[in-house]
Amino acid sequence: MVPAGQGLFQEHPPGILWLPALLDRLGVKPGAAALCANFVYILLSLFFLYRLAALWGNAVLGWGATFGVVLTPIIVQYLIRANQEPPLNLA
């Protein structure tokens, strides 16, 4: 039994920092590594959103769902700041 207030992780889910750490090890500056990782997470999220919507409907619905997300104002914040939301979208 896990004591109250304690879980498997306290701040970040496991694996959320693996891609930025890998990019950092490959020589990318830490700030740029976090932004590059977020960009990859966003692209994967959009790809899976397209596939899910296309599976439920057709390709037009998939593209509509994808552009619906891309055209929202919050996507600008995701592209200029290294937030935790893009990798959590994939979870």
Secondary structure, 3 states (H helix, E strand, C coil): CCCCCCCCCCCCCCCCCHHHHHHHHCCCCHHHHHHHHHHHHHHHHHHHHHHHHHHHCCHHHHHHHHHHHHCCCHHHHHHHCCCCHHHHHCC
